[in-house]
Amino acid sequence: MLRLTKKADYGLMALKYLAEQTILHAPDAGSHPTALAFSAKDVAEAYHIPPQLLAKILQTLAKAGLLVSHAGTNGGYALARPAEEITAFEVIRAIDGPLFITSCITIHGACDLAGHCTIKEPLRKVNDSIKDLLNGIKIADLIEAPDHEHEHSLGGGLVSIAL
């Protein structure tokens, strides 16, 4: 079975939280939401995530350019781009590194069996399909909108993939 790590789950949850809070704290319904900063503690308490682990995940996402970190008393984290522009794939890649479903498809190139392997190409296609699916899921798609404005999302959110 192919699974996201707990860190990737937490990262997606954190970005979802920040996107929701940005919408909730918009000046009014007709204006563009402003990027507000929320602390790691705010997110950790909302989802019962270990605060120290979440703080490290948020730092990783900030280094990857998905979040902006604001220092100071009212500091915290905010989305670096609108939730409609950040993909689940970007978050997962920032936290877990490149997505490879098998050891023959790696960043280091071909494995020792490259000349004799008969499954590399089919597995590459599966890998590319998963990547495309995750690139099609935006953080905005994860938000549970009361007015159903995000009904175009894939299955209402992330999809479990069993292999």
Buried (B, 14 or more C-beta within 10 A) or exposed (E): EEEBEEBBBBBBBBBBBBBBBBBEEBEEEEEEBEBBBBBBEBBBEBEEBEEEBBBBBBBBBBEBEBBBBBEEEEEBBBBBBBBEEBBBBBBBBBBBEEBBBBEBBEEEEEEEEEEEEEEBEEBBEBBEEBBEBBEEBBBBBBBEEEEEEBEEBBEEBBEEBEE
